Amino acid sequence: NQQPNLIWSYLGRSALISQIDSSLSASHVGNPVFTEYQACVFGNVRLVVHDCPVWDIFDSDWYTSCRLIGGADIIVIKYSVNDKTSFQELKDSYLPMVKKALNHCSVPVIISAIGARKNVPCTCPLCTSDRRSCVTTSEGVQLAKELGATYLELHTLNDFYIQKYFGGVLEYFMIQSLNQKSSEKMKKRKKTQKCRRVQPPQLEQPGSKWRDYKRRLLEYELLIYSIIK
C-alpha cells in the first residue's frame, strides 16, 4: 500500500495514453476491490487496466481475481525491494494462486521490483543478520523464472523508468497482443466467409421448358413419319 501506483504513473506520463478514467469494480462492501482504469492507447485502442491494490483481494474475492487474470492480455506484478516480508508472502502464498489462475495460458507477465535498496545485504557467507532486510536481484529474477516473466528493477518512478524502461516493455507486449488479436480476427473472418458462402440459385433459362417440349414433339413427329413411311 505504501508503494507509488506504478500503473497510474504510467498512464499519466505516457504520450500514447489519452482519456483516462478510473472506477472501482463491484465487490462486497468493506472489502478491498480492484480499481479499474480505462484509457485510449495508440490513438483509438481502448485499454482497460484492473489494478489490485492489496494481495488480500485474492482471499476475499477469488472468483473476480481468477476471472480477471484468466482473461488478461498482460499481467504486471510489483513489489517493494525493501519489504522482504511482503515479498516472501507473495512468493509463498500468492504466486501459486496466480499460476493457477493463468491455467497455463501464454500471457506475458512483468515482474517490477520497485525502489532503491536501503540496506543492501552483505554477500559474505558469515553475515546473516541483514539478509532479511531487502529483496535481492537474484530473488526477484528467480521469482520471474517461476512465472516465465520479464524482470524489471525500477529504482524510482521518474520519467526514465516509467516511460522508457517500464513503458517500453509494456508497450512492446501491447503491440504483440494487438497483432495476435488482429491475426486471430482475420482468420476467424476468413473461416466464417468460407463456411457461409452463398451458393447461386439453380435457375432454368427463360423458355427452356418450351424448347424442350418442341424438341420432344419434333422427335415424336419424326418417329410417326418414319413408321407411316
C-alpha positions in Angstrom: 0.0 0.0 0.0 2.9 2.3 0.6 4.3 1.9 -2.9 3.6 4.6 -5.5 1.0 3.5 -8.1 3.0 2.1 -11.0 0.1 1.8 -13.5 -1.3 5.2 -12.7 2.1 6.8 -13.0 2.5 5.2 -16.5 -1.0 6.2 -17.6 -0.4 9.8 -16.5 3.0 10.2 -18.2 2.9 8.1 -21.4 2.5 10.1 -24.6 0.4 7.2 -26.0 -2.3 7.4 -23.4 -5.3 9.7 -23.5 -8.8 9.9 -22.0 -8.0 8.3 -18.6 -11.0 7.2 -16.4 -10.9 5.3 -13.2 -13.6 3.5 -11.1 -13.9 0.8 -8.5 -15.0 -2.7 -9.6 -18.1 -4.1 -7.9 -17.3 -6.2 -4.8 -18.5 -6.8 -1.3 -18.9 -3.8 0.9 -16.0 -3.3 3.3 -13.6 -5.5 1.3 -10.8 -4.1 -0.9 -11.7 -4.0 -4.5 -10.0 -3.8 -7.9 -9.5 -0.3 -9.3 -10.4 -0.1 -13.0 -8.6 2.3 -15.3 -9.8 2.9 -18.9 -7.7 4.8 -21.4 -7.1 5.1 -25.2 -3.7 3.9 -26.5 -2.2 4.1 -30.0 -5.0 6.6 -31.0 -8.2 4.5 -30.8 -7.4 1.3 -29.0 -9.2 1.0 -25.7 -7.0 -0.1 -22.8 -8.6 -1.5 -19.6 -6.5 -1.9 -16.5 -7.6 -3.7 -13.3 -5.3 -2.6 -10.5 -5.1 -4.9 -7.4 -4.1 -2.5 -4.5 -3.5 -5.3 -2.0 -3.0 -9.1 -2.3 -5.8 -9.7 0.2 -8.2 -9.3 -2.6 -7.3 -12.8 -3.8 -8.5 -14.2 -0.5 -11.7 -12.0 -0.2 -12.7 -12.2 -3.9 -11.0 -15.2 -5.5 -13.7 -15.5 -8.2 -13.2 -12.0 -9.6 -9.4 -12.3 -9.3 -9.3 -15.6 -11.2 -11.7 -14.2 -13.9 -9.6 -11.1 -14.4 -6.3 -12.9 -14.5 -7.6 -15.6 -16.8 -8.9 -13.0 -19.3 -5.9 -10.7 -19.1 -3.7 -9.9 -22.1 -0.8 -8.7 -19.9 -0.1 -9.1 -16.2 2.1 -6.8 -14.1 3.2 -7.8 -10.6 5.1 -5.3 -8.5 6.7 -5.4 -5.1 9.0 -3.2 -2.9 12.6 -4.3 -2.7 12.7 -3.0 0.9 9.8 -5.2 2.1 11.1 -8.7 2.4 8.2 -9.9 4.4 5.6 -9.0 1.7 7.8 -10.4 -1.0 8.0 -13.7 0.9 4.3 -13.8 1.3 3.9 -13.1 -2.4 6.2 -15.9 -3.3 4.8 -18.5 -0.9 1.1 -17.7 -0.8 0.0 -15.7 -3.9 2.4 -16.9 -6.6 0.8 -20.4 -6.7 -2.6 -18.7 -6.9 -1.5 -16.6 -9.9 -0.1 -19.6 -11.7 -3.4 -21.5 -11.1 -5.4 -18.6 -12.4 -3.3 -18.4 -15.5 -4.0 -22.1 -16.2 -1.0 -22.5 -18.5 -2.1 -19.6 -20.7 0.7 -17.9 -22.6 0.0 -14.4 -21.0 3.1 -12.2 -20.8 3.9 -11.3 -17.2 6.1 -8.4 -16.0 7.7 -8.5 -12.5 8.5 -5.0 -11.3 10.9 -4.6 -8.3 10.3 -1.0 -7.1 12.6 1.2 -5.0 16.3 1.6 -4.2 17.6 -0.9 -1.6 18.3 0.9 1.7 20.1 -1.9 3.4 21.9 -4.0 0.8 22.6 -7.5 2.2 26.2 -8.4 2.7 27.4 -11.2 0.4 29.8 -12.6 3.0 28.6 -16.2 3.9 29.4 -15.4 7.6 26.9 -12.5 7.8 23.3 -13.5 8.4 21.9 -10.6 10.4 20.9 -8.4 7.5 19.7 -10.9 4.9 16.0 -10.3 5.6 16.3 -6.5 5.2 15.6 -6.3 1.5 14.9 -8.4 -1.6 18.0 -9.1 -3.7 18.1 -9.1 -7.5 18.6 -12.8 -7.7 15.5 -13.4 -5.6 13.5 -11.3 -8.0 14.9 -13.0 -11.0 14.1 -16.4 -9.6 10.5 -15.3 -9.0 10.3 -14.2 -12.6 11.7 -17.5 -13.8 9.0 -19.4 -11.9 6.3 -17.5 -13.9 8.2 -17.2 -17.1 8.0 -13.4 -16.6 10.1 -10.4 -17.6 12.0 -8.9 -14.7 12.5 -5.2 -14.3 14.1 -3.1 -11.5 12.6 0.4 -11.1 14.8 2.3 -8.7 12.5 5.2 -8.8 9.3 6.1 -10.7 10.7 9.0 -12.7 10.2 9.7 -16.4 13.1 7.4 -17.5 12.0 4.3 -15.5 8.3 4.8 -16.2 8.2 5.9 -19.8 11.4 4.4 -21.3 12.0 1.3 -19.3 8.8 0.0 -17.9 6.7 1.7 -20.6 8.9 0.4 -23.4 8.4 -3.2 -22.2 4.7 -2.8 -21.6 4.1 -1.2 -25.0 6.0 -4.0 -26.7 3.7 -6.5 -25.2 0.7 -4.3 -26.1 1.7 -4.4 -29.7 2.3 -8.1 -29.7 -1.1 -8.6 -28.1 -2.8 -6.4 -30.7 -1.1 -8.2 -33.6 -2.2 -11.5 -32.2 -5.8 -10.4 -31.8 -5.8 -8.9 -35.3 -4.4 -12.1 -36.8 -7.0 -14.3 -34.9 -9.8 -12.0 -36.0 -8.7 -12.1 -39.6 -8.5 -15.9 -39.6 -11.9 -16.1 -38.0 -13.4 -13.8 -40.6 -11.9 -15.8 -43.4 -13.3 -19.0 -41.9 -16.7 -17.5 -41.5 -16.8 -16.3 -45.0 -15.8 -19.7 -46.3 -18.4 -21.5 -44.3 -21.2 -19.1 -45.1 -20.5 -18.7 -48.8 -23.9 -18.3 -50.6 -24.4 -20.7 -53.5 -26.1 -19.2 -56.6 -29.6 -20.5 -57.3 -30.0 -23.1 -59.9 -32.5 -21.3 -62.2 -33.7 -22.6 -65.6 -33.1 -20.3 -68.5 -36.2 -18.5 -69.9 -38.1 -20.6 -72.4 -36.1 -23.7 -71.7 -39.2 -25.8 -71.0 -40.9 -24.7 -74.2 -37.8 -25.5 -76.2 -37.6 -28.9 -74.6 -41.3 -29.5 -75.4 -40.8 -28.5 -79.1 -37.8 -30.8 -79.3 -39.7 -33.8 -78.0 -42.7 -33.0 -80.2 -40.4 -32.9 -83.3 -38.8 -36.3 -82.3 -42.4 -37.7 -82.0 -43.4 -36.4 -85.4 -40.2 -37.8 -87.0 -40.9 -41.2 -85.4 -44.5 -41.2 -86.6 -43.4 -40.2 -90.1 -40.9 -42.9 -90.3 -43.4 -45.5 -89.3 -46.0 -44.3 -91.7 -43.5 -44.1 -94.5 
